[in-house]
Amino acid sequence: MLQYDLVIVGGGPAGLAAAVSARDNGIEKILIIERDNELGGILNQCIHNGFGLHTFKEELTGPEYAGRFIDQVKERNIEYKLNTMVMDISHDKVVTAMNRVDGMFQIAAKAVILAMGCRERSRGALNIPGYRPAGIYSAGTAQRLVNIEGYMPGNKVVILGSGDIGLIMARRMTLEGADVQVVAELMPYSGGLKRNIVQCLDDFDIPLKLSHTVIDIEGKERVTGITIAEVGPDRKPIPGTEEHYDCDTLLLSCGLLPENELSKTAGVELSNITSGPVVNDALETNIEGVFACGNVLHVHDLVDFVSQEATNAGKNAAKYIKEGESKSSRNVQIHAVDGVRYTVPCTIRPEEMDDTVTVRFRVGQVYQDCAVATYFGDELVNKRAKKIMAPGEMEQVILLKSKLAEYPDLKDITIKIEEA
Ligand SMILES: Cc1cc2nc3c(=O)[nH]c(=O)nc-3n(C[C@H](O)[C@H](O)[C@H](O)COP(=O)(O)OP(=O)(O)OC[C@H]3O[C@@H](n4cnc5c(N)ncnc54)[C@H](O)[C@@H]3O)c2cc1C
């Protein structure tokens, strides 16, 4: 069996930043395992700009952003295996993987970082009536076809779901000559970033119909038309609001799900809300020495936050490899209530934590002129007013070790949305 200090599953931005950080924190034997034929993850198909404003203070395309981290991995001679799929991770951190050259092989790792990214919610998970003709694609598949394979999925397009990939594909398909007729969104708010609504829909006069869904798909061999309708507060279609569009393509952009099959079989505890692992401030899962970061942990809006989180995961994995598990004297639980859907991390170890810990979360609806309130037990310790908060954008609260030290008996932290 091969022996490595650290095995990183996934060579996307999370895996790359985690590897660089672990090496910079003194870990020599690192292996990144990537199932695709190149490093970089989903960024390789995101040829639009807007990446890296926080990390590099410049606007890069996805491949350029990934390229900066790939260079850092190569400069440090960190080992990686491409075209290699991790099949299993055991409770005691034996990683089973396979590829065409080595066949099936096993690696005993001192620590593992999960960085497998996420996948798109499929049509099967959406319960749309109608036949199953050609012409229905997830927005990410269409993105890959257009940007990497060089194929146009269709000419007259309707998009269901206003997640970022759908918004970006509305613009991309338009630039490639397609007629994007409408983006229909089930919820009364968009699931994507505000800047993407402005730059990808408004700038191209593509209508966004909130509280609308697809109620019929026509066509037997190929999509010939789509009917959408307005939905009520119960999200059921309202009779009489139907609108028909002649089109040959339906793109689905209805949410991303962390890719956690491996985590499940490894025995990693998963959150019901994010579908990603439950982690502490070190981004360590319930399995000692198994860490998680990036979209496999929770779906991020900006890759810069993925890189920051992964840098932390790499540093903490290095600490674990060098010093072993630091038995924490106490764990403080973080509760997400009143509009806060979840938090990452879920627990904090006040004695072992870094000087600051960034707690990231998303809200469950659009809030205007509200505040993010943080309570230590019943005591309000911080209240930050926000003009607007939306489910499509990640929010954060920064916890200070020095502040937590003032509360030696603290058991619970609560983060909630309140009136400003
Ligand atoms: C369409 C789209 C547009 C975006 N636009 C922006 C933007 O404008 N600005 C911005 O900042 N961010 C944007 N993002 C977000 C950003 O790209 C992601 O947050 C980031 O790529 C997530 O990184 P990751 O490493 O967690 O996941 P990924 O990039 O998905 O990487 C995960 C890697 O793990 C590999 N893998 C999975 N399972 C296995 C296995 N079993 N064995 C081996 N390898 C495995 C996968 O092949 C993949 O390469 C966008 C994302 C998408 C999808």
The ligand as a MOL file (V3000), in Angstrom:
LIG
                    3D

  0  0  0     0  0            999 V3000
M  V30 BEGIN CTAB
M  V30 COUNTS 53 58 0 0 0
M  V30 BEGIN ATOM
M  V30 1 C -20.8830 28.0470 -13.9000 0
M  V30 2 C -20.1730 28.5910 -12.7250 0
M  V30 3 C -19.8620 29.9270 -12.7070 0
M  V30 4 C -19.1540 30.4700 -11.6350 0
M  V30 5 N -18.8260 31.7870 -11.6840 0
M  V30 6 C -18.0470 32.3100 -10.6970 0
M  V30 7 C -17.5780 33.6680 -10.7760 0
M  V30 8 O -17.8870 34.4130 -11.7070 0
M  V30 9 N -16.7600 34.1140 -9.8040 0
M  V30 10 C -16.3920 33.3010 -8.7590 0
M  V30 11 O -15.6390 33.7300 -7.8960 0
M  V30 12 N -16.8530 32.0240 -8.6540 0
M  V30 13 C -17.6630 31.5050 -9.5900 0
M  V30 14 N -18.0840 30.1990 -9.5100 0
M  V30 15 C -17.7930 29.4260 -8.3060 0
M  V30 16 C -16.4640 28.6700 -8.3190 0
M  V30 17 O -16.1400 28.2690 -9.6010 0
M  V30 18 C -16.6080 27.4610 -7.4250 0
M  V30 19 O -16.9850 27.9250 -6.1760 0
M  V30 20 C -15.2920 26.6670 -7.3030 0
M  V30 21 O -14.8930 26.1950 -8.5690 0
M  V30 22 C -15.4440 25.4640 -6.3640 0
M  V30 23 O -14.2020 24.8090 -6.2230 0
M  V30 24 P -14.0700 23.3060 -5.6930 0
M  V30 25 O -12.6320 22.9510 -5.8000 0
M  V30 26 O -14.7440 23.1750 -4.3980 0
M  V30 27 O -14.9270 22.4210 -6.7060 0
M  V30 28 P -14.6630 22.0290 -8.2460 0
M  V30 29 O -14.1110 23.1530 -9.0290 0
M  V30 30 O -15.9400 21.4210 -8.7110 0
M  V30 31 O -13.5450 20.8860 -8.1440 0
M  V30 32 C -13.7960 19.6040 -7.6160 0
M  V30 33 C -12.9040 18.6070 -8.3100 0
M  V30 34 O -13.0010 17.3430 -7.6610 0
M  V30 35 C -12.9530 16.3320 -8.6560 0
M  V30 36 N -13.5560 15.1040 -8.0860 0
M  V30 37 C -14.8220 14.9410 -7.6130 0
M  V30 38 N -15.0070 13.6770 -7.1700 0
M  V30 39 C -13.8190 13.0230 -7.3530 0
M  V30 40 C -13.3850 11.6860 -7.0930 0
M  V30 41 N -14.2080 10.7660 -6.5390 0
M  V30 42 N -12.1190 11.3540 -7.4100 0
M  V30 43 C -11.2670 12.2740 -7.9570 0
M  V30 44 N -11.6440 13.5550 -8.2300 0
M  V30 45 C -12.8910 13.9250 -7.9260 0
M  V30 46 C -13.7460 16.9210 -9.8070 0
M  V30 47 O -13.4360 16.3010 -11.0360 0
M  V30 48 C -13.3130 18.3890 -9.7610 0
M  V30 49 O -12.2060 18.6440 -10.5970 0
M  V30 50 C -18.7950 29.6360 -10.5600 0
M  V30 51 C -19.1300 28.2870 -10.5690 0
M  V30 52 C -19.8130 27.7560 -11.6350 0
M  V30 53 C -20.1620 26.2830 -11.6230 0
M  V30 END ATOM
M  V30 BEGIN BOND
M  V30 1 1 1 2
M  V30 2 1 2 3
M  V30 3 2 2 52
M  V30 4 2 3 4
M  V30 5 1 4 5
M  V30 6 1 4 50
M  V30 7 2 5 6
M  V30 8 1 6 7
M  V30 9 1 6 13
M  V30 10 2 7 8
M  V30 11 1 7 9
M  V30 12 1 9 10
M  V30 13 2 10 11
M  V30 14 1 10 12
M  V30 15 2 12 13
M  V30 16 1 13 14
M  V30 17 1 14 15
M  V30 18 1 14 50
M  V30 19 1 15 16
M  V30 20 1 16 17
M  V30 21 1 16 18
M  V30 22 1 18 19
M  V30 23 1 18 20
M  V30 24 1 20 21
M  V30 25 1 20 22
M  V30 26 1 22 23
M  V30 27 1 23 24
M  V30 28 2 24 25
M  V30 29 1 24 26
M  V30 30 1 24 27
M  V30 31 1 27 28
M  V30 32 2 28 29
M  V30 33 1 28 30
M  V30 34 1 28 31
M  V30 35 1 31 32
M  V30 36 1 32 33
M  V30 37 1 33 34
M  V30 38 1 33 48
M  V30 39 1 34 35
M  V30 40 1 35 36
M  V30 41 1 35 46
M  V30 42 1 36 37
M  V30 43 1 36 45
M  V30 44 2 37 38
M  V30 45 1 38 39
M  V30 46 1 39 40
M  V30 47 2 39 45
M  V30 48 1 40 41
M  V30 49 2 40 42
M  V30 50 1 42 43
M  V30 51 2 43 44
M  V30 52 1 44 45
M  V30 53 1 46 47
M  V30 54 1 46 48
M  V30 55 1 48 49
M  V30 56 2 50 51
M  V30 57 1 51 52
M  V30 58 1 52 53
M  V30 END BOND
M  V30 END CTAB
M  END
